[in-house]
């Protein structure tokens, strides 16, 4: 009697501690709730020893109690908490079934299970509890960080799997030990085994679909990082070239001022070209978005050097809150595509504006011939891999900010418009400033 009470108390503490260890976060006063749960669980287990309810009622009542306890101590998803609540009874049922059958096979010799318990009751009970401890430790160590990654549908399927696994285990133990009507339990076990196989197939399919999506997102993220690194290197190289040319301009200016030394015809030609280019220089951009300023300053220099007429209309009243790298990638790819595939007219019109909570970038550039197909998608030829790669990057960034891309060709011009939803609209920023 006393030994049974001690085992019930130990098992109650083990089950509640196991459940407490599964959630990643806990509510306040979780420790006190856990102590109360141990007391209630101990009282319920002790009562079970006297009333011996059916296995299905025993499982249902305790699982519901564990779920209520988890809801009181954690704010995690309800589907995840259901899985946690099912785990203790399922693990206990399956390990008990394996142990009981092994126990009879090893020491039976024609004796019933109850006779063996009378002979080896204490060491058998202690061994079972030790197995529970090992299994619970393994689950917490290996699955605690992985279970929260399951989707809602995966949580439902896994909950059903645990339920069927526990039912199959109970039916198998009942049939083998000849506790009750074996025919009914055998039929239930067969049906549940079939359901278990189907649920396993469904769960594998869901996990495969999720992993495929994660791999796709990781690939897209790798593409964006690769493009970012490539564009940064290109822009830095262009800046270095512009800096070098700036130093050369100073040198040419000094040569012009030094009238005492005769200059060759080559130097005079360079000075004339410098005077022509100098007239086309502009002031640096100074909008509210540093990434826009950086890209436009560099790309305008490139456009001037290539004889491209770059006109711009900027209506930027605030920083919309996009990640600097994303806006850097988006704008540099748009301008790169326009510059690389400019038509004979060599004209690019850039417009950046805000439409309510949308950030709009429109680039119009002249082209030669038809560059869009009947679906208004760019015709990427075999030798234009960079162009296709840049368009893919633009599409990924638009999707990231719940935006979209509009492409159309009007005569000899292609108009590409990118709409992005602002993460931090101007109204929110003004409210934040007012609160300060």
Secondary structure, DSSP 8 states (H G I E B T S, - for coil): -HHHHHHHHHHHHHHHHHHHHHSSS--TTHHHHHHHHHHHHHHHHHHHHHH---HHHHHHHHHHHHHHHHHHH--S-HHHHHHHHHHHHHHHHHHHHHHHHHHHHHH-TT--HHHHHHHHHHHHHHHHHHHHHHHHHHHHHHHHHHHTTS-HHHHHHHHHHHHHHHHHHHHHHHHHHT-S-HHHHHHHHHHHHHHHHHHHHHHHHHHHHHHHHHHHHHHHHHHHHHHHHHHHHHHHHHHHHHHHHHHHHHHHHHHHH-TTS---HHHHHHHHHHHHHHTT-------S-HHHHHHHHHHHHHHHHTT-EEEEEE---S-----HHHHHHHHHHHHHHHHHT--TT-EEEEEEEEETTEEEEEEEEE-SS--B-TTS-B---TT-HHHHHHHHHHHHHHHHTT-EEEEEEETTEEEEEEEEE-SS-HHHHHHHHHH-
